[in-house]
Amino acid sequence: EPYWSMLERYARNMAAHRQNVVLVPWSLVEITRRADGKLDFDYGRFDRFVDLFTRCGVGERLEISHLGGGEKGWGTTFRLSNLQVKDEKTGKAVSLPPEEGVLRLAADVQRHLEERGWLDRSMIHVGDEPIVTNLASWRAISEAVHRAAPRLRRIEAIETIDCTGALEVWVPQLIHFDRWREAYEARRNQGEFWFYICCNPYGSAYPNRFLDYPLSRVRVLHWLNFTEDLAGYLHWGLNFWGKEPFGVPSDRLPPGDTHVIYPGSEGPLNSIRWELQRESLEDCEYLYLLESQIAAVKQKLGKAANWVRPRRRPLELARRVVPAITQTELDPAKIQAVRWQVAEEIATVAQAPLVLVETEPAEGATLFEGPVAVEVRGVVQPGATVRVNGRPVEVQADGQFVARTGAQIRIEVAHQGKKKELRRSFTVKQ
């Protein structure tokens, strides 16, 4: 019982830091081979684990652990694991080959998840980090798992581009997603896309969570989920510490790679990096909240606002922090200023007078002399008046208006005694 009590403290810590997916070890299932050769699956520990993390807010997705791996380590031929079970007749542990073991386990896990109403939020790992030279063997075991459990989605951290037909949740490493972007974008319709970081990427170009990195490299991580339209994030590692978690970092991995929390007598101790990652996830929540607020205002404004893209404005703001994956803002004050700007727009976008605006090009683009021209398109609630850079513009009966401006734009809207002002700006180069 002390274990389960401590585990709950870790689960609540994860939830407080916005983690909502939990890795569920399939080894929690206790398996016995009966005298007739059939397997009995005891889900007592498995269910208690899932119930605990779900109750604490970390069970929106259940990530079942890997059924296979490289036969001789990373980069080698993939094989499904043998399964250790208790033999009822002898009381001893026996090892079962994949066809008799993990594939039967996968089928029964699918059955159990469906019975408990958990299947829709569940995923299973096949084998970690396939690369192009062992992809064929990874595909073979992925297909075997899929035949055994066809309704259980597969998720994998991948270091190759073509898992088409063998994966439902693609998790490319960040550096590969960036460098092989065209190939991944061509496969977007093949499944859900996340990203992950681990001992890679390292160097000065990419964000990560190493001890010797500026904390701003951590703060920008989940802005990438929004800017690159990536639905999730897989992280290594939360608490994979060795014998001395407070000691000198492992010399096999970048410093801090193994853990972002530390063991305390009363529960986990948070690193500054873990706190900054929570801030980053909250930043991401702000961006999605602004998108949803704009979508709600768009609906209120009716057909006249059909052209509005709710994602456009939060993306403009996010690009101030993350112009590109390898070009991220390092000044924490500037990152926080953008967060406050997003918060202000969340608070005001649904206030009267209602107005939505887009520019072409999007705000943040660099303009060049020769001449500078920006198109403004907007929609307001009918009856409102609009001024752009101090000049009145015609508003159509349905609330739409347009204007052509330079690099600095001030839009003033008035309706029934209430006023609102929007600003957009661009950098101009010779």
C-alpha positions as CSV (number, residue, x, y, z in Angstrom):
1,E,0.0,0.0,0.0
2,P,2.8,2.5,0.6
3,Y,3.8,2.0,-3.1
4,W,0.3,2.9,-4.3
5,S,0.1,5.9,-2.0
6,M,3.5,7.3,-3.3
7,L,2.4,6.5,-6.9
8,E,-0.6,8.7,-6.4
9,R,1.6,11.6,-5.4
10,Y,3.5,11.2,-8.6
11,A,0.3,11.0,-10.6
12,R,-1.0,14.2,-9.1
13,N,2.3,15.9,-9.8
14,M,2.1,14.8,-13.4
15,A,-1.5,16.2,-13.7
16,A,-0.5,19.5,-12.1
17,H,2.2,19.8,-14.7
18,R,-0.4,19.2,-17.5
19,Q,0.6,15.6,-18.3
20,N,-2.5,13.8,-19.4
21,V,-1.1,10.5,-20.9
22,V,0.3,7.7,-18.9
23,L,2.5,4.8,-19.9
24,V,0.9,1.6,-18.7
25,P,3.3,-1.4,-18.4
26,W,1.6,-4.5,-19.7
27,S,3.7,-6.4,-17.1
28,L,1.1,-5.2,-14.6
29,V,-1.1,-8.0,-16.0
30,E,-0.4,-11.2,-14.0
31,I,-0.5,-14.3,-16.3
32,T,-0.8,-17.9,-15.5
33,R,-0.7,-20.9,-17.9
34,R,-3.2,-23.4,-16.9
35,A,-2.8,-27.2,-17.1
36,D,-4.7,-27.2,-20.4
37,G,-2.3,-24.7,-21.9
38,K,-4.7,-21.8,-21.8
39,L,-3.7,-18.4,-20.3
40,D,-5.4,-16.7,-17.4
41,F,-5.0,-12.9,-17.3
42,D,-5.4,-11.2,-14.0
43,Y,-6.0,-7.4,-14.5
44,G,-6.2,-6.5,-10.8
45,R,-2.9,-4.4,-10.7
46,F,-3.4,-3.1,-14.3
47,D,-6.9,-1.8,-13.5
48,R,-5.8,-0.3,-10.2
49,F,-3.0,1.5,-12.0
50,V,-5.3,2.9,-14.7
51,D,-8.0,3.9,-12.2
52,L,-5.4,5.7,-10.1
53,F,-4.0,7.8,-13.0
54,T,-7.4,8.4,-14.4
55,R,-8.7,9.6,-11.1
56,C,-5.7,12.0,-10.8
57,G,-6.3,13.4,-14.3
58,V,-3.5,11.6,-16.2
59,G,-5.6,9.1,-18.0
60,E,-7.0,10.9,-21.1
61,R,-4.8,8.5,-23.1
62,L,-3.5,5.1,-22.0
63,E,-0.1,4.2,-23.6
64,I,0.5,0.4,-23.3
65,S,4.2,-0.4,-23.2
66,H,6.3,-2.0,-25.9
67,L,5.7,-5.6,-27.0
68,G,9.0,-5.9,-28.8
69,G,12.4,-4.4,-29.4
70,G,15.7,-4.6,-31.2
71,E,17.1,-8.2,-31.0
72,K,20.6,-7.0,-30.1
73,G,19.9,-3.4,-29.1
74,W,19.0,-0.2,-30.8
75,G,19.1,-0.2,-34.6
76,T,19.0,-4.0,-34.9
77,T,16.4,-6.4,-36.2
78,F,13.1,-6.1,-34.3
79,R,11.6,-9.1,-32.6
80,L,8.5,-9.5,-30.4
81,S,9.4,-10.3,-26.8
82,N,9.0,-13.7,-25.1
83,L,6.4,-13.6,-22.3
84,Q,7.2,-14.8,-18.8
85,V,4.2,-16.5,-17.2
86,K,3.6,-18.6,-14.2
87,D,3.0,-22.3,-14.9
88,E,0.0,-23.5,-12.8
89,K,1.2,-27.1,-12.7
90,T,4.8,-26.4,-11.6
91,G,4.5,-23.0,-10.0
92,K,7.6,-21.9,-11.9
93,A,8.0,-19.2,-14.5
94,V,8.1,-20.2,-18.1
95,S,8.9,-18.3,-21.2
96,L,6.4,-18.3,-24.1
97,P,7.3,-17.4,-27.7
98,P,5.4,-14.5,-29.2
99,E,2.6,-16.5,-30.9
100,E,1.8,-18.2,-27.6
101,G,2.6,-15.2,-25.4
102,V,2.6,-11.4,-26.2
103,L,0.3,-11.8,-29.2
104,R,-2.3,-13.6,-27.1
105,L,-1.7,-10.9,-24.4
106,A,-2.4,-8.1,-27.0
107,A,-5.6,-9.7,-28.0
108,D,-6.8,-10.1,-24.5
109,V,-5.7,-6.6,-23.5
110,Q,-7.9,-5.3,-26.4
111,R,-10.8,-7.3,-25.1
112,H,-10.3,-6.1,-21.6
113,L,-9.9,-2.4,-22.6
114,E,-13.1,-2.7,-24.6
115,E,-14.9,-4.3,-21.7
116,R,-13.8,-1.5,-19.3
117,G,-14.7,1.2,-21.8
118,W,-11.1,2.3,-22.2
119,L,-10.3,1.1,-25.8
120,D,-11.0,4.5,-27.5
121,R,-8.4,6.2,-25.3
122,S,-5.8,3.4,-25.5
123,M,-2.7,2.9,-27.7
124,I,0.0,0.3,-27.7
125,H,3.8,0.5,-28.5
126,V,5.3,-2.1,-30.8
127,G,9.1,-1.5,-30.7
128,D,10.9,1.7,-29.9
129,E,12.5,3.9,-32.6
130,P,12.6,2.1,-35.9
131,I,15.0,3.4,-38.4
132,V,15.2,2.8,-42.2
133,T,17.6,-0.1,-41.9
134,N,15.3,-2.2,-39.6
135,L,12.0,-0.8,-40.7
136,A,11.0,-4.0,-42.5
137,S,11.4,-6.1,-39.3
138,W,9.5,-3.4,-37.3
139,R,6.7,-3.5,-39.9
140,A,6.5,-7.3,-39.5
141,I,5.9,-7.2,-35.8
142,S,3.6,-4.2,-36.1
143,E,1.4,-6.1,-38.5
144,A,1.4,-9.1,-36.2
145,V,0.3,-7.0,-33.3
146,H,-2.4,-5.4,-35.5
147,R,-3.7,-8.8,-36.5
148,A,-4.0,-9.8,-32.9
149,A,-5.6,-6.6,-31.7
150,P,-6.9,-4.7,-34.8
151,R,-8.9,-2.1,-32.8
152,L,-6.0,-1.1,-30.6
153,R,-4.2,1.9,-32.0
154,R,-0.4,1.7,-32.4
155,I,1.8,4.5,-31.3
156,E,5.6,4.7,-31.8
157,A,8.6,7.0,-31.4
158,I,10.0,6.8,-34.9
159,E,13.2,7.8,-36.6
160,T,12.2,7.0,-40.2
161,I,9.6,8.5,-42.6
162,D,7.4,5.7,-44.0
163,C,5.3,3.8,-41.4
164,T,2.3,4.0,-43.7
165,G,-0.3,1.4,-42.9
166,A,1.6,0.2,-39.8
167,L,1.0,3.0,-37.3
168,E,-1.9,5.2,-36.1
169,V,-0.1,7.6,-33.9
170,W,3.2,8.8,-35.4
171,V,5.7,10.3,-33.1
172,P,8.8,11.5,-35.0
173,Q,11.8,12.9,-33.2
174,L,11.7,16.7,-33.4
175,I,14.9,17.0,-35.4
176,H,13.7,14.5,-38.0
177,F,10.3,16.1,-38.2
178,D,12.0,19.3,-39.1
179,R,14.6,18.0,-41.5
180,W,12.2,15.5,-43.2
181,R,9.2,17.8,-43.0
182,E,8.1,17.4,-46.6
183,A,8.0,13.6,-46.3
184,Y,6.0,13.7,-43.0
185,E,3.6,16.3,-44.3
186,A,2.8,14.0,-47.3
187,R,1.8,11.4,-44.7
188,R,-0.3,13.5,-42.4
189,N,-3.5,11.7,-43.5
190,Q,-2.0,8.4,-42.3
191,G,-2.6,9.1,-38.6
192,E,-2.2,11.5,-35.7
193,F,1.1,13.2,-35.4
194,W,3.0,14.0,-32.2
195,F,6.7,14.8,-31.6
196,Y,9.3,13.7,-29.1
197,I,12.7,14.7,-27.7
198,C,15.2,12.5,-25.8
199,C,19.0,12.6,-25.9
200,N,18.4,14.2,-29.3
201,P,18.3,16.8,-30.6
202,Y,21.3,18.4,-29.1
203,G,23.3,21.5,-30.1
204,S,22.3,25.1,-30.2
205,A,19.5,25.0,-32.8
206,Y,16.7,22.9,-31.3
207,P,14.7,23.1,-28.1
208,N,15.3,20.4,-25.4
209,R,15.4,20.1,-21.6
210,F,19.1,19.5,-20.8
211,L,20.6,21.0,-17.7
212,D,23.1,23.1,-19.6
213,Y,20.4,24.6,-21.9
214,P,18.8,28.0,-21.4
215,L,15.4,27.6,-19.7
216,S,13.8,29.3,-22.7
217,R,14.6,26.2,-24.7
218,V,12.2,24.4,-22.4
219,R,9.6,27.2,-22.4
220,V,9.2,27.1,-26.2
221,L,8.6,23.3,-26.5
222,H,4.8,23.3,-26.5
223,W,4.5,26.4,-28.6
224,L,5.7,23.9,-31.3
225,N,2.6,21.7,-30.7
226,F,0.5,24.6,-31.8
227,T,2.7,26.1,-34.6
228,E,3.5,22.7,-36.2
229,D,0.0,21.3,-35.6
230,L,1.2,18.3,-33.5
231,A,-1.4,16.7,-31.4
232,G,0.8,15.4,-28.6
233,Y,4.2,15.1,-27.1
234,L,6.2,12.0,-25.9
235,H,8.9,12.8,-23.4
236,W,12.0,11.1,-22.2
237,G,12.5,11.0,-19.4
238,L,10.4,12.0,-16.3
239,N,12.1,9.9,-13.6
240,F,14.6,7.5,-15.1
241,W,17.2,8.3,-12.5
242,G,20.0,5.9,-11.5
243,K,21.4,5.2,-8.0
244,E,22.3,8.8,-7.4
245,P,19.6,11.1,-8.9
246,F,21.1,14.1,-7.2
247,G,24.6,13.2,-8.3
248,V,26.7,13.8,-11.4
249,P,24.5,13.2,-14.5
250,S,25.1,10.0,-16.6
251,D,28.1,10.3,-18.9
252,R,26.2,8.2,-21.5
253,L,23.5,10.8,-22.1
254,P,23.3,14.6,-22.2
255,P,23.0,16.1,-18.7
256,G,19.5,16.1,-17.4
257,D,18.2,13.8,-20.1
258,T,17.1,11.0,-17.7
259,H,14.8,13.0,-15.4
260,V,13.2,16.3,-14.7
261,I,11.9,15.4,-11.2
262,Y,13.7,14.0,-8.2
263,P,12.7,11.5,-5.5
264,G,11.6,13.0,-2.2
265,S,10.5,11.3,0.9
266,E,7.0,12.7,0.6
267,G,6.8,12.6,-3.2
268,P,8.5,14.0,-6.3
269,L,10.6,17.2,-6.1
270,N,10.2,19.4,-9.2
271,S,13.1,20.7,-11.2
272,I,13.0,24.3,-12.6
273,R,12.9,22.6,-16.0
274,W,9.7,20.7,-15.1
275,E,8.1,23.9,-13.9
276,L,9.0,25.7,-17.1
277,Q,7.6,22.8,-19.1
278,R,4.3,23.3,-17.2
279,E,4.4,27.0,-18.2
280,S,5.0,25.9,-21.8
281,L,2.0,23.6,-21.8
282,E,-0.2,26.4,-20.3
283,D,1.1,28.7,-23.1
284,C,-0.1,26.1,-25.6
285,E,-3.5,25.9,-23.8
286,Y,-3.8,29.7,-24.2
287,L,-3.2,29.5,-27.9
288,Y,-5.9,26.8,-28.4
289,L,-8.2,28.8,-26.2
290,L,-7.8,31.9,-28.3
291,E,-8.5,29.8,-31.4
292,S,-11.7,28.4,-29.8
293,Q,-12.8,31.9,-28.8
294,I,-12.3,33.2,-32.3
295,A,-14.3,30.3,-33.7
296,A,-17.2,31.2,-31.3
297,V,-17.2,34.8,-32.4
298,K,-17.1,33.7,-36.0
299,Q,-20.2,31.7,-35.5
300,K,-22.0,34.6,-33.9
301,L,-21.1,36.9,-36.8
302,G,-22.7,34.4,-39.2
303,K,-22.2,33.9,-42.9
304,A,-20.3,37.1,-43.3
305,A,-17.5,35.6,-41.3
306,N,-17.2,32.3,-43.3
307,W,-13.8,33.3,-44.6
308,V,-12.3,33.7,-41.1
309,R,-9.7,31.2,-40.1
310,P,-9.8,30.9,-36.3
311,R,-6.2,29.4,-36.2
312,R,-4.7,32.4,-38.1
313,R,-4.5,34.9,-35.2
314,P,-3.1,32.7,-32.5
315,L,-0.6,31.4,-35.1
316,E,0.5,34.9,-35.8
317,L,1.2,35.5,-32.1
318,A,2.9,32.1,-31.7
319,R,5.2,32.9,-34.5
320,R,6.6,35.8,-32.5
321,V,8.0,33.1,-30.1
322,V,8.7,30.3,-32.7
323,P,9.3,31.7,-36.2
324,A,10.7,28.3,-37.0
325,I,11.6,25.1,-35.1
326,T,15.3,26.2,-35.2
327,Q,14.6,29.9,-34.6
328,T,13.0,30.2,-31.2
329,E,12.9,33.2,-28.8
330,L,15.4,33.1,-26.0
331,D,14.4,36.2,-24.1
332,P,12.0,35.1,-21.3
333,A,10.5,38.6,-21.0
334,K,9.5,38.5,-24.7
335,I,8.0,35.1,-24.4
336,Q,5.9,36.2,-21.4
337,A,4.9,39.4,-23.2
338,V,3.4,37.3,-26.0
339,R,1.6,35.1,-23.5
340,W,0.0,38.2,-22.0
341,Q,-1.0,39.4,-25.4
342,V,-2.7,36.0,-26.1
343,A,-4.4,36.3,-22.7
344,E,-5.6,39.8,-23.5
345,E,-7.1,38.7,-26.8
346,I,-8.8,35.7,-25.2
347,A,-10.4,38.1,-22.7
348,T,-11.5,40.7,-25.2
349,V,-12.3,39.0,-28.5
350,A,-15.9,38.1,-27.5
351,Q,-16.6,41.5,-26.0
352,A,-18.6,44.0,-27.9
353,P,-18.2,45.4,-30.5
354,L,-17.5,42.1,-32.2
355,V,-14.8,42.3,-34.8
356,L,-12.5,39.8,-36.6
357,V,-9.6,40.8,-38.8
358,E,-7.1,39.1,-41.1
359,T,-4.3,40.7,-43.0
360,E,-2.5,39.6,-46.1
361,P,0.3,38.8,-45.5
362,A,-0.1,37.5,-42.0
363,E,1.2,39.8,-39.2
364,G,4.9,39.1,-38.5
365,A,5.9,38.8,-42.2
366,T,8.8,41.0,-43.3
367,L,7.9,43.5,-45.9
368,F,10.2,45.1,-48.4
369,E,10.1,48.6,-49.9
370,G,8.8,48.8,-53.4
371,P,6.0,49.7,-52.3
372,V,4.7,48.3,-49.0
373,A,1.1,47.2,-49.2
374,V,-1.0,45.2,-46.8
375,E,-4.6,44.1,-47.4
376,V,-7.0,44.2,-44.5
377,R,-10.2,42.2,-44.4
378,G,-12.6,42.3,-41.5
379,V,-16.1,41.7,-40.3
380,V,-18.0,43.4,-37.5
381,Q,-21.4,43.1,-36.1
382,P,-23.9,44.9,-38.3
383,G,-24.3,48.6,-37.5
384,A,-20.8,49.1,-36.3
385,T,-18.5,51.7,-37.8
386,V,-14.9,51.2,-38.7
387,R,-11.9,53.4,-39.0
388,V,-8.5,52.2,-40.3
389,N,-5.5,54.4,-39.5
390,G,-7.9,57.2,-38.6
391,R,-9.9,57.1,-41.8
392,P,-13.5,55.8,-42.0
393,V,-14.0,52.7,-44.3
394,E,-17.2,51.5,-45.8
395,V,-18.9,48.7,-43.9
396,Q,-21.2,46.5,-45.9
397,A,-24.7,45.6,-44.7
398,D,-23.5,42.2,-43.4
399,G,-20.6,43.8,-41.5
400,Q,-17.7,43.1,-43.9
401,F,-15.1,45.7,-44.7
402,V,-11.7,45.9,-46.5
403,A,-8.8,48.3,-46.6
404,R,-5.3,48.7,-48.0
405,T,-2.6,50.0,-45.7
406,G,1.1,50.2,-45.0
407,A,3.1,48.4,-42.3
408,Q,1.4,49.9,-39.3
409,I,-2.3,49.3,-38.9
410,R,-4.8,50.6,-36.3
411,I,-8.4,49.5,-36.6
412,E,-11.0,51.3,-34.5
413,V,-14.6,49.8,-34.2
414,A,-17.5,51.5,-32.5
415,H,-21.1,50.3,-31.9
416,Q,-23.7,51.6,-29.5
417,G,-21.3,53.5,-27.4
418,K,-18.7,50.7,-27.1
419,K,-15.3,50.8,-28.7
420,K,-12.5,48.4,-29.6
421,E,-9.1,49.0,-31.1
422,L,-6.9,46.4,-32.9
423,R,-3.4,46.9,-34.0
424,R,-1.2,45.0,-36.5
425,S,2.4,45.8,-37.4
426,F,5.1,44.6,-39.8
427,T,8.8,45.0,-40.2
428,V,9.9,46.8,-43.3
429,K,13.3,46.4,-44.9
430,Q,14.9,48.2,-47.8
